[in-house]
Amino acid sequence: MSRQASASGSVNEARGRRSAQDVEDSKTHFRVCRFIIEAGVKLGMRSVPMATACVLYHRFFQSASLQVYEPYLVAMSAIYLAGKVEEQHLRTRDIINVCHRYFHPESEPMELDGKFWELRDSIVQCELLVLRQLNFQVSFEHPHKYVLHYLLSVRSLLNRHAWSRTPIAETALAVLKDSYHGSVCVRHKPQHLALTSLYLALQTYGVQLPRGELEWWQVVCADITKAQIETIMSELLQLYDMEAKCT
């Protein structure tokens, strides 16, 4: 019995360490994706290239360890690669200067010295690492087009006054953008993530849609269940809790 109790205690302790490490890793990923999005805005990236950069980052760390790879270097390489994938090419010099200013707000742009060229080479080498790690599968389907389609469908079910007085579209798009701070964006179908973002926006403002034989979400997305919506919504809400912990 004592051996079993000792073994059980060791297992529980190991689980506790893993759980604590998972929380810290999630915080790191949240901060790094916030960095990607803020840097992307300063670089003038469109929403889809920024989303691709975040997905590249999350996909990479699905099979790589934070203890082995520097997350901010991976993030810079993801921004660079996303620009190529989505045909919004960015100069490495611009990426380096924006990222340098992010960490050193009062500093001047980096000089074109040995440190600069070393960082540039690291970004390019890390880009190749990301490509190999993802088996060169770097083209992704994002939920943006789906949420726009779903918004049109929902709008047709509401009167003009109800639609205009609540920022449903803006909120759904904001939730969608926030989803890229965590791995929720790579764990679920883009259609399901888009629909849940809209579902959460409607719930936030207490907007009720007319009911027929089917719920509105069953009509616009036939392959999702209420349980899946609730699971994704829980993961999205956890991101907002994470934001409070990462400020």
N, C-alpha and C positions, 0 to 999 in steps of 0.2 A: 504493500500500500504506500509506504514511504517513497519507494522508487517511482511509483505512478504519480504521486503527488508532486514529486520533484520534477518529473518530466513534464507534467501538466503546467507547473509553474513556469518552466523554461519556455514552453510553447507560447503561453500567454504573454510572457515578457517579450518574446521575439515579435509577436503580433503587435504588441503595444509600440515597440520601436518602429516597426514597419508603418503602422498607422500614423505615428508622429512624423515620420519621414515623408509619408505621402502628403500630409498636410503642408509641410514645408515646401515640398516640390510643387504642389498646386499653387502656393503663394508665389513661388519663383516664376512659374509659367504665366501666371496672371500679370505680374509686373513686367515680364519681358514682352508679352503681347500688347500691353499698354504702351510700352516703348515702341513696338513696331507700328502701332496705329498712329501715335503722336509723331513719330519720325515720318511716316507715310504722308500725313497731312502736310507737314512742312516741305516735303519733297513734291507736293502736288499730285500724289498718286490718286487715281480713281478708286472707287469703293471696291471693285472686283479685284484689281491687283493687290490692294491691301489685304483683302480676304484671302487671296491665294498665298500671300506671304505668311499669314498666320497659320493657314492649313499646312503649308510646307514645314513650318516650325513644329506644329503639333504632331504631324506624321513622323517627322524625324525622331522625336522623343518618345514615340510609341515603342520604338525598338532600341533606343539609345539612352544612356544614363547621364543625368546631370552631374554625376560625380566624375565623369570622364570628359565630357565636352562642355566648353564655355558657352552658356546659353545666349549671351548677347552677341557673340561672334556668329553663332548659328543664325540668330535673328537678322543680323546685317547681311549675311549671305542669302537668307530667305527673301529679303527685300530686293536684293540685286537679281536673284533668279526669277522672282515673281514678275519683275519688270520685263524680263525677256519672254516669259511664258505668256503674259497678257499683252505683249506688244506695246509696252510703255517703258521703253528703255531708259535706264537711269545710269548716270556716270558714277563710277565708284568714288571719285573725288567728292561728288555732291553727297553721297551716302555717308562717307567718312566725316565730312564737315558737319552735316546735320546731327549725326550721332555723337560726335565730339562735343558739339554745343549742348546736346541734351544732358550730358554728364558734367559739362563745365560751362554753365550758362554765361559766365562773365569773360570767357576766354576768346581769343582771336582764332580764326581758322588755322588748322594745322599747317605748318610749313612743309614744303615738299622736300623733306629730309629723309634720312634713313628710317626713322620711326614710321613715317607716313607710308613709305614703300613696303615696309615690313607688314604693316596692317593691311595694305591693299593686297599683297600676296596671300595673306592669311584668309581674307574674304574669298578670293578666287579659289584657293585650295579647299576651303570649307564648302564652297558651292559644289565642287566635284564630289566631295564626301556626301553631301545631301542627296545629290543625284544618284549616286551608287546605293546609298542606304534605302532610297525609295524606288530602286530598280528603274529609274528614269521615268516613273509614272508620276508626272508632275502637272497633268491637266485635270482640273477638277470641275465638277458641276456644283455651282453655288445655289443657295436658296433664293437669291434676289429675284430672279425671273418668276419664281413660283409665288412669292409673296405679293408681287405686283398683280399677278393673275387673280390670286385669292382676294385681294383688296377690291378689285373691280367687281368680283362676284358678290362680296359682302355689301359693297356700296349700292348695288342694284336692289338689295333687300331692305334698305333703310330709306326713309324719306330724306329729302335734301337738308332739312333743318337739323335732324338728328346727326347726320353726317358732318355738317359744317361746324356744329358746336363742340365736337369732341375730336381731339387730334389722334384719331385711331391710326391713320396711315403713318404719321410721324413717329408714334410710339412703337408700332410694330417694326418699323425700319430701325429704330434705335435699339430695340431689344435684339434684333437680328445682328446688328453691328456689335453689340456687347457680347453676344454668344461666342465671338472669336477670341475672347479673353481666356476661354477654357476649352478643354478637349471635347465638350459637348458638340462642337461644330464638326468633329470628325467621327463621332460615335453614332450619328443618326443620319437618316436619309435627308437630303436637302429639302424635299417636299414636306417632310414631317417637321423639320425645324422651322420652316417658313410658316406652316399652319399654326404651330404652337406659339410662335411669336405673335401672330394675329390673335389667337385665342386669348393669350395673356393680356394683350392690349384691350380687347373687348371687356375682359373681366375687370381690368383696372378701372375702367370708366363706367362699369355697370350697364353696358349696352346689351340689351336683349334682342335677339333676332327672331323673326317669325319661325314657328316650328311646323313642320309637316310630318310626313311619315318618317322621314330621316332627319337627323340633326344637320345643321348647315355644314359642319365640318365633314360629315360623312358624304355629303353631296360633292364638295369640292376636292376631297381627297379620300378615295374609297378604301385605300389599304391601311389606314391608320385606325387604332382603337383608342378608347377613352383612357385606358391604362397607359398607353404609350404617350398620350398627350400629358398626362399627369406626371409621368416619369421625366419627360423632357422639361416640363415646366418647373419641376422640383430642382433639376440641375441648373436651369437658368436662374432661379431665385437664389441658389447657393452661390452663384457668381456675384450677385449683389452683396451678399453677406461677406464674400471674399474681398470685395472692393473696400468694405469698411475696415477689414483687417490689414489691408495693404496700403492704407493712406499714411 
